[in-house]
Amino acid sequence: MSAPPESPQLPAHLRPLAVEIPRTWTPGEALAVFELIDDLRDKICALYNLQLRDLLREQCAGRRQDGDDEILDREPT
């Protein structure tokens, strides 16, 4: 019996990135990573703010139309 054909692998730059978070970080190390991510978010927003806002609006509108996101459909309290 032959083995099933392997599916073609994506190039490394297109493969999903799995990020493991060590449980051994100190609170200070966790804060440093959190601040780095926060700084990256700020820089990305500064460069792509309008495009991101438009894409997020499209995604939210699509969820409302599909009805698959009950949180977005709820009335504010």
Beta strands, then each sheet from edge to edge (+ up, - down):
end
